[in-house]
Amino acid sequence: MIDPAAFFKILKKNNINFFCGVPDSLLKNFCAYVNDNCSKNEHIIAANEGNAIGIAAGKNISTGEKTAVYLQNSGLGNIVNPIMSLCHKEVYGIPLVLIIGWRGEPGLKDEPQHNTQGRKTIDFLNVMDIPFIDLNKEKERCEKELNSFFKKNHNNNHPIAILVRKNTFCDYSIKSSVSKDSNSSDMTRGDALRIILENTPKDNIYIATTGKLGRELYDIRDKKNQSHQNDFLNIGSMGHASSIALGIALGPNNSKVICLDGDGSLLMHMGSMAIIGDLNINNLGHIVFNNGRHDSVGGQPTVGLNIDIPTIAKSLNYKWSKRVSDESNLIEILKEIKDLNGTWLLEIIIKPGDIENLGRPKSKPSDSLKNFKNNFKLI
Ligand SMILES: Cc1ncc(C[n+]2csc(CCOP(=O)(O)OP(=O)(O)O)c2C)c(N)n1
């Protein structure tokens, strides 16, 4: 295995001095190391992977510095446009180094949302004409092979990539604190979810965002022997839960559709809020669980606690919005929300942490969807 500090050192020796990206579970030890050891001018956690490419490209244009972008392979779709129409050697020719966590690597067991992307990861790189190296897990060989890869591509005005397989990096725990030292809430994601399920109409439809929130919703229902048929788990397509919720709310069902979002996910494709607010339909609610971090993949900070999400929602034409950070107020507000007309947003400040022994959904996505579609009498 590779020590994240040693890998970081190799990159530095090859003159890579600026890092940008979206955290990934396979890269979490490296991301944590970069976060702890780079200044704000040397490292930026971006809203989405395309955003990271733009920032890294701009930094390269303004300084001539070599820049790196780290991402999970799930984010490859988000980078295709800025790679192909900005960085590609046939356009502006910008030499970025991509560090890509390879979820769903063929031959290894992974979650359904990662398997297709994993199988197609190399095809994606080939389609974008990106030369890549498969990072060796053995330290000496890793350094040697990386140095010659960098040397070979030295004058290549085009992005190149380092593919990182599961269990490549040794452990490293993040030391730096969340954006605002810590937050004041006593509730975890699981606590808030339980309160919501207990204090809202049973026929509400829930669209849960990517990461542990969906797993916790499934787990809570499972432990209470409740059906999963009112829940759609957005297991992949991070940042799109609110758009999916909007589309579902436009359908024939009379129940309220509630998007259960995370701060990292909300930030990833925040433009959807403007579209939701503009349509302002009556049966849509948006709840944001804000812990100020990407808790599901290692706890790297987001800007979630530095911004005013309810005010953003109001300015984007949501009819009602509020922030809450304690249990009793949450219960009161959930009563108030029941009778609201127009699209609303509730931000719940939560502390980091997951439900203990958190399981994973047991059914196939296609079976869960069939079950969910019963609500719309489509099958
Ligand atoms: C496009 C894409 N980029 C990155 C990831 C990896 N990923 C999964 S969950 C997650 C963090 C989600 O953070 P947030 O919405 O704040 O929820 P939390 O984990 O804090 O509950 C990330 C980065 C992904 N699944 N898809």
The ligand as an ORCA input file, in Angstrom:
! r2SCAN-3c Opt
* xyz 1 1
  C     -20.366     12.698     -9.279
  C     -19.941     12.109     -7.962
  N     -18.880     12.636     -7.330
  C     -18.478     12.130     -6.132
  C     -19.145     11.077     -5.562
  C     -18.689     10.476     -4.242
  N     -19.608     10.827     -3.154
  C     -20.604     10.007     -2.727
  S     -21.465     10.613     -1.456
  C     -20.515     11.997     -1.408
  C     -20.670     13.041     -0.340
  C     -22.050     13.568     -0.202
  O     -21.989     14.644      0.697
  P     -23.294     15.270      1.279
  O     -24.316     15.436      0.225
  O     -22.925     16.487      2.039
  O     -23.852     14.155      2.268
  P     -23.174     13.488      3.577
  O     -22.292     12.433      3.057
  O     -22.456     14.566      4.318
  O     -24.359     12.968      4.316
  C     -19.534     11.982     -2.417
  C     -18.552     13.054     -2.666
  C     -20.250     10.551     -6.273
  N     -20.978      9.545     -5.807
  N     -20.615     11.088     -7.456
*
